[in-house]
Amino acid sequence: MKKVAFITALALCSANLWAGPAPWYKWHSRDADYDICAQTSPGNGWVIIKGPFEDSACKKLLRN
């Protein structure tokens, strides 16, 4: 029984090894005429205008 539990725990922990990086998006501020590249929303008043991208400069579009 301990062996099955160990193998199950090992499989669950190793799932993180297959996870890819989060995509990047180009965000635009409604308040200030300003664009940035970020993986998550910078806050209220920001909308996604393009993406997802592979890189932090928002230059390489992510291919599916």
mmCIF file as Biopython writes it, N, C-alpha, C and O atoms, coordinates in Angstrom:
data_model
#
loop_
_atom_site.group_PDB
_atom_site.id
_atom_site.type_symbol
_atom_site.label_atom_id
_atom_site.label_alt_id
_atom_site.label_comp_id
_atom_site.label_asym_id
_atom_site.label_entity_id
_atom_site.label_seq_id
_atom_site.pdbx_PDB_ins_code
_atom_site.Cartn_x
_atom_site.Cartn_y
_atom_site.Cartn_z
_atom_site.occupancy
_atom_site.B_iso_or_equiv
_atom_site.auth_seq_id
_atom_site.auth_asym_id
_atom_site.pdbx_PDB_model_num
ATOM 1   N N  . MET A ? 1  ? 0.825  -1.205 0.000   1.0 0.0 1  A 1 
ATOM 2   C CA . MET A ? 1  ? 0.000  0.000  0.000   1.0 0.0 1  A 1 
ATOM 3   C C  . MET A ? 1  ? 0.868  1.267  0.000   1.0 0.0 1  A 1 
ATOM 4   O O  . MET A ? 1  ? 0.538  2.258  -0.652  1.0 0.0 1  A 1 
ATOM 5   N N  . LYS A ? 2  ? 1.982  1.216  0.744   1.0 0.0 2  A 1 
ATOM 6   C CA . LYS A ? 2  ? 2.868  2.381  0.791   1.0 0.0 2  A 1 
ATOM 7   C C  . LYS A ? 2  ? 3.495  2.645  -0.570  1.0 0.0 2  A 1 
ATOM 8   O O  . LYS A ? 2  ? 3.724  3.794  -0.948  1.0 0.0 2  A 1 
ATOM 9   N N  . LYS A ? 3  ? 3.768  1.576  -1.298  1.0 0.0 3  A 1 
ATOM 10  C CA . LYS A ? 3  ? 4.375  1.728  -2.617  1.0 0.0 3  A 1 
ATOM 11  C C  . LYS A ? 3  ? 3.414  2.420  -3.583  1.0 0.0 3  A 1 
ATOM 12  O O  . LYS A ? 3  ? 3.831  3.269  -4.371  1.0 0.0 3  A 1 
ATOM 13  N N  . VAL A ? 4  ? 2.137  2.062  -3.527  1.0 0.0 4  A 1 
ATOM 14  C CA . VAL A ? 4  ? 1.129  2.687  -4.392  1.0 0.0 4  A 1 
ATOM 15  C C  . VAL A ? 4  ? 0.977  4.163  -4.038  1.0 0.0 4  A 1 
ATOM 16  O O  . VAL A ? 4  ? 0.880  5.008  -4.927  1.0 0.0 4  A 1 
ATOM 17  N N  . ALA A ? 5  ? 0.957  4.473  -2.751  1.0 0.0 5  A 1 
ATOM 18  C CA . ALA A ? 5  ? 0.833  5.865  -2.317  1.0 0.0 5  A 1 
ATOM 19  C C  . ALA A ? 5  ? 2.050  6.680  -2.763  1.0 0.0 5  A 1 
ATOM 20  O O  . ALA A ? 5  ? 1.914  7.826  -3.192  1.0 0.0 5  A 1 
ATOM 21  N N  . PHE A ? 6  ? 3.234  6.083  -2.660  1.0 0.0 6  A 1 
ATOM 22  C CA . PHE A ? 6  ? 4.454  6.766  -3.080  1.0 0.0 6  A 1 
ATOM 23  C C  . PHE A ? 6  ? 4.437  7.047  -4.583  1.0 0.0 6  A 1 
ATOM 24  O O  . PHE A ? 6  ? 4.768  8.153  -5.011  1.0 0.0 6  A 1 
ATOM 25  N N  . ILE A ? 7  ? 4.060  6.066  -5.372  1.0 0.0 7  A 1 
ATOM 26  C CA . ILE A ? 7  ? 4.015  6.237  -6.835  1.0 0.0 7  A 1 
ATOM 27  C C  . ILE A ? 7  ? 2.972  7.276  -7.219  1.0 0.0 7  A 1 
ATOM 28  O O  . ILE A ? 7  ? 3.203  8.079  -8.123  1.0 0.0 7  A 1 
ATOM 29  N N  . THR A ? 8  ? 1.836  7.273  -6.547  1.0 0.0 8  A 1 
ATOM 30  C CA . THR A ? 8  ? 0.796  8.271  -6.818  1.0 0.0 8  A 1 
ATOM 31  C C  . THR A ? 8  ? 1.286  9.671  -6.477  1.0 0.0 8  A 1 
ATOM 32  O O  . THR A ? 8  ? 1.088  10.604 -7.255  1.0 0.0 8  A 1 
ATOM 33  N N  . ALA A ? 9  ? 1.919  9.824  -5.327  1.0 0.0 9  A 1 
ATOM 34  C CA . ALA A ? 9  ? 2.450  11.134 -4.934  1.0 0.0 9  A 1 
ATOM 35  C C  . ALA A ? 9  ? 3.525  11.600 -5.899  1.0 0.0 9  A 1 
ATOM 36  O O  . ALA A ? 9  ? 3.577  12.777 -6.256  1.0 0.0 9  A 1 
ATOM 37  N N  . LEU A ? 10 ? 4.377  10.689 -6.320  1.0 0.0 10 A 1 
ATOM 38  C CA . LEU A ? 10 ? 5.430  11.030 -7.270  1.0 0.0 10 A 1 
ATOM 39  C C  . LEU A ? 10 ? 4.847  11.486 -8.603  1.0 0.0 10 A 1 
ATOM 40  O O  . LEU A ? 10 ? 5.338  12.444 -9.200  1.0 0.0 10 A 1 
ATOM 41  N N  . ALA A ? 11 ? 3.816  10.814 -9.067  1.0 0.0 11 A 1 
ATOM 42  C CA . ALA A ? 11 ? 3.173  11.187 -10.334 1.0 0.0 11 A 1 
ATOM 43  C C  . ALA A ? 11 ? 2.517  12.559 -10.234 1.0 0.0 11 A 1 
ATOM 44  O O  . ALA A ? 11 ? 2.598  13.356 -11.168 1.0 0.0 11 A 1 
ATOM 45  N N  . LEU A ? 12 ? 1.874  12.836 -9.116  1.0 0.0 12 A 1 
ATOM 46  C CA . LEU A ? 12 ? 1.225  14.142 -8.942  1.0 0.0 12 A 1 
ATOM 47  C C  . LEU A ? 12 ? 2.241  15.273 -8.860  1.0 0.0 12 A 1 
ATOM 48  O O  . LEU A ? 12 ? 2.008  16.355 -9.399  1.0 0.0 12 A 1 
ATOM 49  N N  . CYS A ? 13 ? 3.351  15.036 -8.201  1.0 0.0 13 A 1 
ATOM 50  C CA . CYS A ? 13 ? 4.390  16.069 -8.079  1.0 0.0 13 A 1 
ATOM 51  C C  . CYS A ? 13 ? 5.120  16.297 -9.397  1.0 0.0 13 A 1 
ATOM 52  O O  . CYS A ? 13 ? 5.534  17.420 -9.687  1.0 0.0 13 A 1 
ATOM 53  N N  . SER A ? 14 ? 5.281  15.262 -10.187 1.0 0.0 14 A 1 
ATOM 54  C CA . SER A ? 14 ? 6.022  15.410 -11.439 1.0 0.0 14 A 1 
ATOM 55  C C  . SER A ? 14 ? 5.185  16.066 -12.536 1.0 0.0 14 A 1 
ATOM 56  O O  . SER A ? 14 ? 5.728  16.432 -13.578 1.0 0.0 14 A 1 
ATOM 57  N N  . ALA A ? 15 ? 3.886  16.222 -12.327 1.0 0.0 15 A 1 
ATOM 58  C CA . ALA A ? 15 ? 3.038  16.877 -13.328 1.0 0.0 15 A 1 
ATOM 59  C C  . ALA A ? 15 ? 3.483  18.312 -13.571 1.0 0.0 15 A 1 
ATOM 60  O O  . ALA A ? 15 ? 3.292  18.834 -14.669 1.0 0.0 15 A 1 
ATOM 61  N N  . ASN A ? 16 ? 4.072  18.958 -12.570 1.0 0.0 16 A 1 
ATOM 62  C CA . ASN A ? 16 ? 4.555  20.331 -12.735 1.0 0.0 16 A 1 
ATOM 63  C C  . ASN A ? 16 ? 5.700  20.419 -13.735 1.0 0.0 16 A 1 
ATOM 64  O O  . ASN A ? 16 ? 5.942  21.485 -14.301 1.0 0.0 16 A 1 
ATOM 65  N N  . LEU A ? 17 ? 6.395  19.335 -13.960 1.0 0.0 17 A 1 
ATOM 66  C CA . LEU A ? 17 ? 7.513  19.351 -14.902 1.0 0.0 17 A 1 
ATOM 67  C C  . LEU A ? 17 ? 7.051  19.558 -16.334 1.0 0.0 17 A 1 
ATOM 68  O O  . LEU A ? 17 ? 7.821  20.043 -17.163 1.0 0.0 17 A 1 
ATOM 69  N N  . TRP A ? 18 ? 5.814  19.202 -16.642 1.0 0.0 18 A 1 
ATOM 70  C CA . TRP A ? 18 ? 5.284  19.341 -18.003 1.0 0.0 18 A 1 
ATOM 71  C C  . TRP A ? 18 ? 4.580  20.676 -18.226 1.0 0.0 18 A 1 
ATOM 72  O O  . TRP A ? 18 ? 4.219  21.003 -19.357 1.0 0.0 18 A 1 
ATOM 73  N N  . ALA A ? 19 ? 4.388  21.430 -17.185 1.0 0.0 19 A 1 
ATOM 74  C CA . ALA A ? 19 ? 3.695  22.705 -17.312 1.0 0.0 19 A 1 
ATOM 75  C C  . ALA A ? 19 ? 4.579  23.699 -18.060 1.0 0.0 19 A 1 
ATOM 76  O O  . ALA A ? 19 ? 5.776  23.803 -17.793 1.0 0.0 19 A 1 
ATOM 77  N N  . GLY A ? 20 ? 3.988  24.416 -18.983 1.0 0.0 20 A 1 
ATOM 78  C CA . GLY A ? 20 ? 4.721  25.426 -19.728 1.0 0.0 20 A 1 
ATOM 79  C C  . GLY A ? 20 ? 4.619  26.780 -19.049 1.0 0.0 20 A 1 
ATOM 80  O O  . GLY A ? 20 ? 3.845  26.942 -18.106 1.0 0.0 20 A 1 
ATOM 81  N N  . PRO A ? 21 ? 5.383  27.749 -19.513 1.0 0.0 21 A 1 
ATOM 82  C CA . PRO A ? 21 ? 5.317  29.089 -18.933 1.0 0.0 21 A 1 
ATOM 83  C C  . PRO A ? 21 ? 4.009  29.776 -19.302 1.0 0.0 21 A 1 
ATOM 84  O O  . PRO A ? 21 ? 3.392  29.453 -20.317 1.0 0.0 21 A 1 
ATOM 85  N N  . ALA A ? 22 ? 3.602  30.702 -18.491 1.0 0.0 22 A 1 
ATOM 86  C CA . ALA A ? 22 ? 2.380  31.453 -18.753 1.0 0.0 22 A 1 
ATOM 87  C C  . ALA A ? 22 ? 2.583  32.365 -19.966 1.0 0.0 22 A 1 
ATOM 88  O O  . ALA A ? 22 ? 3.672  32.909 -20.148 1.0 0.0 22 A 1 
ATOM 89  N N  . PRO A ? 23 ? 1.561  32.538 -20.790 1.0 0.0 23 A 1 
ATOM 90  C CA . PRO A ? 23 ? 1.708  33.416 -21.954 1.0 0.0 23 A 1 
ATOM 91  C C  . PRO A ? 23 ? 1.721  34.895 -21.543 1.0 0.0 23 A 1 
ATOM 92  O O  . PRO A ? 23 ? 1.262  35.261 -20.461 1.0 0.0 23 A 1 
ATOM 93  N N  . TRP A ? 24 ? 2.253  35.722 -22.429 1.0 0.0 24 A 1 
ATOM 94  C CA . TRP A ? 24 ? 2.312  37.166 -22.236 1.0 0.0 24 A 1 
ATOM 95  C C  . TRP A ? 24 ? 1.246  37.830 -23.093 1.0 0.0 24 A 1 
ATOM 96  O O  . TRP A ? 24 ? 0.894  37.316 -24.155 1.0 0.0 24 A 1 
ATOM 97  N N  . TYR A ? 25 ? 0.735  38.957 -22.644 1.0 0.0 25 A 1 
ATOM 98  C CA . TYR A ? 25 ? -0.284 39.708 -23.382 1.0 0.0 25 A 1 
ATOM 99  C C  . TYR A ? 25 ? 0.100  41.179 -23.433 1.0 0.0 25 A 1 
ATOM 100 O O  . TYR A ? 25 ? 0.761  41.689 -22.529 1.0 0.0 25 A 1 
ATOM 101 N N  . LYS A ? 26 ? -0.319 41.856 -24.495 1.0 0.0 26 A 1 
ATOM 102 C CA . LYS A ? 26 ? -0.133 43.301 -24.582 1.0 0.0 26 A 1 
ATOM 103 C C  . LYS A ? 26 ? -1.381 43.937 -23.983 1.0 0.0 26 A 1 
ATOM 104 O O  . LYS A ? 26 ? -2.498 43.676 -24.428 1.0 0.0 26 A 1 
ATOM 105 N N  . TRP A ? 27 ? -1.180 44.769 -22.976 1.0 0.0 27 A 1 
ATOM 106 C CA . TRP A ? 27 ? -2.264 45.424 -22.239 1.0 0.0 27 A 1 
ATOM 107 C C  . TRP A ? 27 ? -2.264 46.920 -22.553 1.0 0.0 27 A 1 
ATOM 108 O O  . TRP A ? 27 ? -1.208 47.521 -22.751 1.0 0.0 27 A 1 
ATOM 109 N N  . HIS A ? 28 ? -3.455 47.513 -22.596 1.0 0.0 28 A 1 
ATOM 110 C CA . HIS A ? 28 ? -3.609 48.954 -22.847 1.0 0.0 28 A 1 
ATOM 111 C C  . HIS A ? 28 ? -4.376 49.585 -21.689 1.0 0.0 28 A 1 
ATOM 112 O O  . HIS A ? 28 ? -5.392 49.057 -21.237 1.0 0.0 28 A 1 
ATOM 113 N N  . SER A ? 29 ? -3.877 50.713 -21.222 1.0 0.0 29 A 1 
ATOM 114 C CA . SER A ? 29 ? -4.542 51.447 -20.147 1.0 0.0 29 A 1 
ATOM 115 C C  . SER A ? 29 ? -5.628 52.335 -20.733 1.0 0.0 29 A 1 
ATOM 116 O O  . SER A ? 29 ? -5.391 53.083 -21.682 1.0 0.0 29 A 1 
ATOM 117 N N  . ARG A ? 30 ? -6.814 52.244 -20.162 1.0 0.0 30 A 1 
ATOM 118 C CA . ARG A ? 30 ? -7.912 53.123 -20.612 1.0 0.0 30 A 1 
ATOM 119 C C  . ARG A ? 30 ? -7.705 54.555 -20.122 1.0 0.0 30 A 1 
ATOM 120 O O  . ARG A ? 30 ? -8.118 55.507 -20.784 1.0 0.0 30 A 1 
ATOM 121 N N  . ASP A ? 31 ? -7.074 54.703 -18.977 1.0 0.0 31 A 1 
ATOM 122 C CA . ASP A ? 31 ? -6.891 56.034 -18.385 1.0 0.0 31 A 1 
ATOM 123 C C  . ASP A ? 31 ? -5.746 56.811 -19.033 1.0 0.0 31 A 1 
ATOM 124 O O  . ASP A ? 31 ? -5.899 57.981 -19.385 1.0 0.0 31 A 1 
ATOM 125 N N  . ALA A ? 32 ? -4.607 56.152 -19.185 1.0 0.0 32 A 1 
ATOM 126 C CA . ALA A ? 32 ? -3.449 56.776 -19.808 1.0 0.0 32 A 1 
ATOM 127 C C  . ALA A ? 32 ? -3.216 56.067 -21.138 1.0 0.0 32 A 1 
ATOM 128 O O  . ALA A ? 32 ? -3.386 54.851 -21.221 1.0 0.0 32 A 1 
ATOM 129 N N  . ASP A ? 33 ? -2.844 56.780 -22.144 1.0 0.0 33 A 1 
ATOM 130 C CA . ASP A ? 33 ? -2.608 56.172 -23.457 1.0 0.0 33 A 1 
ATOM 131 C C  . ASP A ? 33 ? -1.263 55.459 -23.420 1.0 0.0 33 A 1 
ATOM 132 O O  . ASP A ? 33 ? -0.255 55.976 -23.901 1.0 0.0 33 A 1 
ATOM 133 N N  . TYR A ? 34 ? -1.265 54.245 -22.832 1.0 0.0 34 A 1 
ATOM 134 C CA . TYR A ? 34 ? -0.026 53.540 -22.538 1.0 0.0 34 A 1 
ATOM 135 C C  . TYR A ? 34 ? -0.233 52.041 -22.718 1.0 0.0 34 A 1 
ATOM 136 O O  . TYR A ? 34 ? -1.271 51.515 -22.317 1.0 0.0 34 A 1 
ATOM 137 N N  . ASP A ? 35 ? 0.735  51.340 -23.315 1.0 0.0 35 A 1 
ATOM 138 C CA . ASP A ? 35 ? 0.684  49.891 -23.497 1.0 0.0 35 A 1 
ATOM 139 C C  . ASP A ? 35 ? 1.853  49.242 -22.785 1.0 0.0 35 A 1 
ATOM 140 O O  . ASP A ? 35 ? 2.955  49.790 -22.749 1.0 0.0 35 A 1 
ATOM 141 N N  . ILE A ? 36 ? 1.604  48.053 -22.210 1.0 0.0 36 A 1 
ATOM 142 C CA . ILE A ? 36 ? 2.672  47.272 -21.588 1.0 0.0 36 A 1 
ATOM 143 C C  . ILE A ? 36 ? 2.488  45.803 -21.951 1.0 0.0 36 A 1 
ATOM 144 O O  . ILE A ? 36 ? 1.441  45.404 -22.461 1.0 0.0 36 A 1 
ATOM 145 N N  . CYS A ? 37 ? 3.509  45.010 -21.683 1.0 0.0 37 A 1 
ATOM 146 C CA . CYS A ? 37 ? 3.463  43.572 -21.894 1.0 0.0 37 A 1 
ATOM 147 C C  . CYS A ? 37 ? 3.546  42.900 -20.522 1.0 0.0 37 A 1 
ATOM 148 O O  . CYS A ? 37 ? 4.493  43.137 -19.772 1.0 0.0 37 A 1 
ATOM 149 N N  . ALA A ? 38 ? 2.551  42.058 -20.189 1.0 0.0 38 A 1 
ATOM 150 C CA . ALA A ? 38 ? 2.536  41.392 -18.888 1.0 0.0 38 A 1 
ATOM 151 C C  . ALA A ? 38 ? 1.800  40.063 -18.986 1.0 0.0 38 A 1 
ATOM 152 O O  . ALA A ? 38 ? 0.998  39.847 -19.895 1.0 0.0 38 A 1 
ATOM 153 N N  . GLN A ? 39 ? 2.083  39.176 -18.034 1.0 0.0 39 A 1 
ATOM 154 C CA . GLN A ? 39 ? 1.418  37.879 -18.007 1.0 0.0 39 A 1 
ATOM 155 C C  . GLN A ? 39 ? 0.060  37.947 -17.318 1.0 0.0 39 A 1 
ATOM 156 O O  . GLN A ? 39 ? -0.835 37.163 -17.633 1.0 0.0 39 A 1 
ATOM 157 N N  . THR A ? 40 ? -0.095 38.856 -16.402 1.0 0.0 40 A 1 
ATOM 158 C CA . THR A ? 40 ? -1.364 39.024 -15.689 1.0 0.0 40 A 1 
ATOM 159 C C  . THR A ? 40 ? -1.807 40.482 -15.774 1.0 0.0 40 A 1 
ATOM 160 O O  . THR A ? 40 ? -1.019 41.359 -16.128 1.0 0.0 40 A 1 
ATOM 161 N N  . SER A ? 41 ? -3.048 40.727 -15.454 1.0 0.0 41 A 1 
ATOM 162 C CA . SER A ? 41 ? -3.589 42.080 -15.525 1.0 0.0 41 A 1 
ATOM 163 C C  . SER A ? 41 ? -2.849 43.016 -14.582 1.0 0.0 41 A 1 
ATOM 164 O O  . SER A ? 41 ? -2.640 42.683 -13.415 1.0 0.0 41 A 1 
ATOM 165 N N  . PRO A ? 42 ? -2.447 44.194 -15.081 1.0 0.0 42 A 1 
ATOM 166 C CA . PRO A ? 42 ? -1.779 45.166 -14.218 1.0 0.0 42 A 1 
ATOM 167 C C  . PRO A ? 42 ? -2.729 45.823 -13.215 1.0 0.0 42 A 1 
ATOM 168 O O  . PRO A ? 42 ? -2.277 46.500 -12.291 1.0 0.0 42 A 1 
ATOM 169 N N  . GLY A ? 43 ? -4.035 45.633 -13.384 1.0 0.0 43 A 1 
ATOM 170 C CA . GLY A ? 43 ? -5.005 46.216 -12.457 1.0 0.0 43 A 1 
ATOM 171 C C  . GLY A ? 43 ? -6.236 46.714 -13.177 1.0 0.0 43 A 1 
ATOM 172 O O  . GLY A ? 43 ? -6.459 46.407 -14.348 1.0 0.0 43 A 1 
ATOM 173 N N  . ASN A ? 44 ? -7.024 47.478 -12.468 1.0 0.0 44 A 1 
ATOM 174 C CA . ASN A ? 44 ? -8.257 48.026 -13.042 1.0 0.0 44 A 1 
ATOM 175 C C  . ASN A ? 44 ? -7.936 49.023 -14.152 1.0 0.0 44 A 1 
ATOM 176 O O  . ASN A ? 44 ? -6.958 49.766 -14.067 1.0 0.0 44 A 1 
ATOM 177 N N  . GLY A ? 45 ? -8.754 49.033 -15.178 1.0 0.0 45 A 1 
ATOM 178 C CA . GLY A ? 45 ? -8.568 49.979 -16.270 1.0 0.0 45 A 1 
ATOM 179 C C  . GLY A ? 45 ? -7.655 49.495 -17.382 1.0 0.0 45 A 1 
ATOM 180 O O  . GLY A ? 45 ? -7.377 50.249 -18.314 1.0 0.0 45 A 1 
ATOM 181 N N  . TRP A ? 46 ? -7.179 48.251 -17.309 1.0 0.0 46 A 1 
ATOM 182 C CA . TRP A ? 46 ? -6.307 47.694 -18.341 1.0 0.0 46 A 1 
ATOM 183 C C  . TRP A ? 46 ? -7.071 46.635 -19.124 1.0 0.0 46 A 1 
ATOM 184 O O  . TRP A ? 46 ? -7.804 45.838 -18.538 1.0 0.0 46 A 1 
ATOM 185 N N  . VAL A ? 47 ? -6.904 46.621 -20.446 1.0 0.0 47 A 1 
ATOM 186 C CA . VAL A ? 47 ? -7.569 45.630 -21.302 1.0 0.0 47 A 1 
ATOM 187 C C  . VAL A ? 47 ? -6.526 44.982 -22.219 1.0 0.0 47 A 1 
ATOM 188 O O  . VAL A ? 47 ? -5.546 45.612 -22.619 1.0 0.0 47 A 1 
ATOM 189 N N  . ILE A ? 48 ? -6.764 43.710 -22.539 1.0 0.0 48 A 1 
ATOM 190 C CA . ILE A ? 48 ? -5.876 43.002 -23.466 1.0 0.0 48 A 1 
ATOM 191 C C  . ILE A ? 48 ? -6.155 43.500 -24.875 1.0 0.0 48 A 1 
ATOM 192 O O  . ILE A ? 48 ? -7.302 43.517 -25.320 1.0 0.0 48 A 1 
ATOM 193 N N  . ILE A ? 49 ? -5.094 43.906 -25.579 1.0 0.0 49 A 1 
ATOM 194 C CA . ILE A ? 49 ? -5.276 44.349 -26.956 1.0 0.0 49 A 1 
ATOM 195 C C  . ILE A ? 49 ? -4.670 43.383 -27.965 1.0 0.0 49 A 1 
ATOM 196 O O  . ILE A ? 49 ? -5.024 43.415 -29.143 1.0 0.0 49 A 1 
ATOM 197 N N  . LYS A ? 50 ? -3.744 42.509 -27.504 1.0 0.0 50 A 1 
ATOM 198 C CA . LYS A ? 50 ? -3.144 41.544 -28.411 1.0 0.0 50 A 1 
ATOM 199 C C  . LYS A ? 50 ? -2.481 40.430 -27.613 1.0 0.0 50 A 1 
ATOM 200 O O  . LYS A ? 50 ? -2.032 40.641 -26.487 1.0 0.0 50 A 1 
ATOM 201 N N  . GLY A ? 51 ? -2.425 39.248 -28.205 1.0 0.0 51 A 1 
ATOM 202 C CA . GLY A ? 51 ? -1.751 38.144 -27.558 1.0 0.0 51 A 1 
ATOM 203 C C  . GLY A ? 51 ? -2.506 36.850 -27.763 1.0 0.0 51 A 1 
ATOM 204 O O  . GLY A ? 51 ? -3.557 36.850 -28.405 1.0 0.0 51 A 1 
ATOM 205 N N  . PRO A ? 52 ? -2.018 35.780 -27.251 1.0 0.0 52 A 1 
ATOM 206 C CA . PRO A ? 52 ? -0.877 35.617 -26.368 1.0 0.0 52 A 1 
ATOM 207 C C  . PRO A ? 52 ? 0.459  35.592 -27.110 1.0 0.0 52 A 1 
ATOM 208 O O  . PRO A ? 52 ? 0.525  35.268 -28.296 1.0 0.0 52 A 1 
ATOM 209 N N  . PHE A ? 53 ? 1.523  35.944 -26.381 1.0 0.0 53 A 1 
ATOM 210 C CA . PHE A ? 53 ? 2.873  35.977 -26.912 1.0 0.0 53 A 1 
ATOM 211 C C  . PHE A ? 53 ? 3.758  34.992 -26.155 1.0 0.0 53 A 1 
ATOM 212 O O  . PHE A ? 53 ? 3.445  34.609 -25.028 1.0 0.0 53 A 1 
ATOM 213 N N  . GLU A ? 54 ? 4.864  34.583 -26.779 1.0 0.0 54 A 1 
ATOM 214 C CA . GLU A ? 54 ? 5.835  33.683 -26.155 1.0 0.0 54 A 1 
ATOM 215 C C  . GLU A ? 54 ? 6.827  34.423 -25.269 1.0 0.0 54 A 1 
ATOM 216 O O  . GLU A ? 54 ? 7.339  33.854 -24.306 1.0 0.0 54 A 1 
ATOM 217 N N  . ASP A ? 55 ? 7.105  35.691 -25.584 1.0 0.0 55 A 1 
ATOM 218 C CA . ASP A ? 55 ? 8.189  36.420 -24.924 1.0 0.0 55 A 1 
ATOM 219 C C  . ASP A ? 55 ? 7.687  37.641 -24.167 1.0 0.0 55 A 1 
ATOM 220 O O  . ASP A ? 55 ? 6.571  38.114 -24.382 1.0 0.0 55 A 1 
ATOM 221 N N  . SER A ? 56 ? 8.538  38.139 -23.276 1.0 0.0 56 A 1 
ATOM 222 C CA . SER A ? 56 ? 8.168  39.271 -22.424 1.0 0.0 56 A 1 
ATOM 223 C C  . SER A ? 56 ? 8.188  40.609 -23.155 1.0 0.0 56 A 1 
ATOM 224 O O  . SER A ? 56 ? 7.780  41.625 -22.590 1.0 0.0 56 A 1 
ATOM 225 N N  . ALA A ? 57 ? 8.652  40.625 -24.390 1.0 0.0 57 A 1 
ATOM 226 C CA . ALA A ? 57 ? 8.633  41.855 -25.181 1.0 0.0 57 A 1 
ATOM 227 C C  . ALA A ? 57 ? 7.379  41.916 -26.065 1.0 0.0 57 A 1 
ATOM 228 O O  . ALA A ? 57 ? 7.161  42.895 -26.779 1.0 0.0 57 A 1 
ATOM 229 N N  . CYS A ? 58 ? 6.566  40.866 -26.006 1.0 0.0 58 A 1 
ATOM 230 C CA . CYS A ? 58 ? 5.339  40.765 -26.818 1.0 0.0 58 A 1 
ATOM 231 C C  . CYS A ? 58 ? 5.651  40.903 -28.306 1.0 0.0 58 A 1 
ATOM 232 O O  . CYS A ? 58 ? 4.979  41.643 -29.025 1.0 0.0 58 A 1 
ATOM 233 N N  . LYS A ? 59 ? 6.675  40.185 -28.757 1.0 0.0 59 A 1 
ATOM 234 C CA . LYS A ? 59 ? 7.072  40.219 -30.169 1.0 0.0 59 A 1 
ATOM 235 C C  . LYS A ? 59 ? 6.707  38.916 -30.883 1.0 0.0 59 A 1 
ATOM 236 O O  . LYS A ? 59 ? 6.259  38.954 -32.029 1.0 0.0 59 A 1 
ATOM 237 N N  . LYS A ? 60 ? 6.891  37.760 -30.227 1.0 0.0 60 A 1 
ATOM 238 C CA . LYS A ? 60 ? 6.650  36.459 -30.853 1.0 0.0 60 A 1 
ATOM 239 C C  . LYS A ? 60 ? 5.280  35.929 -30.459 1.0 0.0 60 A 1 
ATOM 240 O O  . LYS A ? 60 ? 5.070  35.548 -29.307 1.0 0.0 60 A 1 
ATOM 241 N N  . LEU A ? 61 ? 4.349  35.901 -31.404 1.0 0.0 61 A 1 
ATOM 242 C CA . LEU A ? 61 ? 3.015  35.374 -31.116 1.0 0.0 61 A 1 
ATOM 243 C C  . LEU A ? 61 ? 3.113  33.885 -30.785 1.0 0.0 61 A 1 
ATOM 244 O O  . LEU A ? 61 ? 3.885  33.146 -31.396 1.0 0.0 61 A 1 
ATOM 245 N N  . LEU A ? 62 ? 2.327  33.473 -29.824 1.0 0.0 62 A 1 
ATOM 246 C CA . LEU A ? 62 ? 2.304  32.069 -29.398 1.0 0.0 62 A 1 
ATOM 247 C C  . LEU A ? 62 ? 1.545  31.256 -30.434 1.0 0.0 62 A 1 
ATOM 248 O O  . LEU A ? 62 ? 0.436  31.613 -30.832 1.0 0.0 62 A 1 
ATOM 249 N N  . ARG A ? 63 ? 2.149  30.167 -30.863 1.0 0.0 63 A 1 
ATOM 250 C CA . ARG A ? 63 ? 1.507  29.272 -31.821 1.0 0.0 63 A 1 
ATOM 251 C C  . ARG A ? 63 ? 0.869  28.109 -31.078 1.0 0.0 63 A 1 
ATOM 252 O O  . ARG A ? 63 ? 1.449  27.564 -30.139 1.0 0.0 63 A 1 
ATOM 253 N N  . ASN A ? 64 ? -0.316 27.741 -31.503 1.0 0.0 64 A 1 
ATOM 254 C CA . ASN A ? 64 ? -1.019 26.626 -30.851 1.0 0.0 64 A 1 
ATOM 255 C C  . ASN A ? 64 ? -0.580 25.310 -31.409 1.0 0.0 64 A 1 
ATOM 256 O O  . ASN A ? 64 ? -1.066 24.264 -30.979 1.0 0.0 64 A 1 
#
